Amino acid sequence: MSEVMTVFRREFLERVRSRSFLIGTVLFPVFMAAMWIIPARMGSGGGTRHLVVVDQAPAGVGQAVVQLLTAPPPPGAADDEDRFTFTAERVAQPLEQVKAGLIGRVQRKEIDGYVYLPPDVVQRSKAEYRARNVANFAVLSTVQRAVTQAVQAARLQAAGLDGAQVAGLVKRVEMGTGRITDKGEEGGSATSTFFLGYIVGFLVYLMILLYGMNVLRSVLEEKTNKIAEVIVSSMKASHLMLGKILGVGAVALLQVGIWGAMMGFTTSRSDTLTRRFGMPAGALDVVHVPVGTVVAVFGFFVLGFLLYAALYAALGAAVNSEQEAQQFQMMVMMPLIIPMALVFRIVSDPLGPVATVLGLIPFTSPVTMAMRLASAPVPPLQIVASLALLAATVLAVAWVAGKIYRVGILSTGKRPTLAELGQWLRMA
C-alpha cells in the first residue's frame, strides 16, 4: 500500500496547492449564495413606470384602470424596492389621433408605454399594451390585472352586483408551506425546498463531473508523455490507478468539507443573515438539513465519484489524445445528465415513480438520490437498496476499469476497438 499512498500524496498535494483549488473553493459558495440572496433581495427589480391609458372604453373603466395602477400597495405587501410603482395619465381621444404622438413620447423616453382600451373591451375582453419592453412579465402582469379588475367591476355593476362584496367572496387563499420530517414540522417554503434539492443535486453532479475529468486528464497526460511507462516499471498499474483516484477524491472531499463547514455556519446564523440581507423571515430555514440526510448524501457522492472516476480512468487509458477522449466523454456523462434534465420532475415529486426508478439505477442514483433526500424524507429501505446497488456497481466497474487500465496505459497507436478491449480484459 506504500505505492498507493505515494501516488495518493502526489495527486492530493498537487491539486490542493494549486490556485484553481483555492479560487474554486471560495468563489463557488459565493456564487451559490448570490443565486439565493440576490433574487430574494432584489425581487422583481422595482422602479417606476409611467403609462398613458388611451380610454375608449365604457364610462368608468379607464378611470378604474388608472386608480388600480397608481394605488398604494396593500398592507403586508412587498417592500417598495421590490415592486413596481406606476404613474398613469388618461387620454379620452381615439387611438388613431394620438398613436403617433404616443409612439414619439415612448421613443423620447418621456413615457414607458401606453394601454389602449377599445370601446368593446367589456364585451370582447381584449386590450392592447405597447411599450419599449414588453418582456417584463411583472409589469405586464400588473397592467393586465388592473385592466381585468376594471372590466370585471364594470360587468358586475351592469349585472347589479356589488364589486367589493364579490371580490371578498372570491378572494384567493394564500397557502403557507412547510415540510414534515421525522422530527416534526419544519420551515421552508416550496420555492426554497425546490432550490435546495436542485442545488444539492447540481453540486453532486458538478463535483463528480469535474473531478472525474481530472482523473481522465491526469491519466491521459501521463500516458501521452510516457511518464506512465516509467511509473509502472516500479509499481503495479492497479496501484497507480487506485492512488490517483483516491488522491483526486480526497481533494474533492476536502473541498466539499469546507463548503459543508460554510453551510453549517450559515445554518447557525440564519436569523441574522435574513435580517442583514433583507430576506423574508425563515427563508433559510430549509438549510437545516438532518444529519442522517447529510450522511446519506455524502455516501452517494463518494460512491458516485468512485464509479465515474473508474470509468474516466479506463477511458483515459484506452484513448491516445484528448480529442479522442472528447468523443467518448458524452457517453460517460449521459447518465449524470439525465437527472439534471428531469430535475423538475424529481424535486417536485421526489417519491414518485420517475424519481424512485432513477434513484435505484447506479449510474443515475448519485445525483437523483441527492435531490430526493434534500427535497423530502425518502424511505430508508430505498436508501439502503440504492447504496447497496451503487456499491456493487462500483466494485464491478472498478474491476473492469483496472483490467483496461493495466493494458491501455502502456498501449499507444490507434484507438482500440470493442473487440480489442475484450482482448485486454482477457489478457489482464
Secondary structure, DSSP 8 states (H G I E B T S, - for coil): -HHHHHHHHHHHHHHHTSHHHHHHHHHHHHHHHHHHHHHHHHTT--EEEEEEEEE-SSTTHHHHHHHHHHS---TT---GGGSEEEEEEEE-S-HHHHHHHHHHHHHTTS-SEEEEE-TTHHHH---EEEES----HHHHHHHHHHHHHHHHHHHHHHTT--HHHHHHHT--------EEETTEEE---HHHHHHHHHHHHHHHHHHHHHHHHHHHHHHHHHHHTTHHHHHHTTS-HHHHHHHHHHHHHHHHHHHHHHHHHHHHHHHHTHHHHHHHTT--TTTTGGG---HHHHHHHHHHHHHHHHHHHHHHHHHHHH-SSHHHHHHHHHHHHHHHHHHHHTHHHHHHSTTSHHHHHHHHSTTTHHHHHHHHHHHS---HHHHHHHHHHHHHHHHHHHHHHHHHHHHHTT--SS---HHHHHHHHHH-
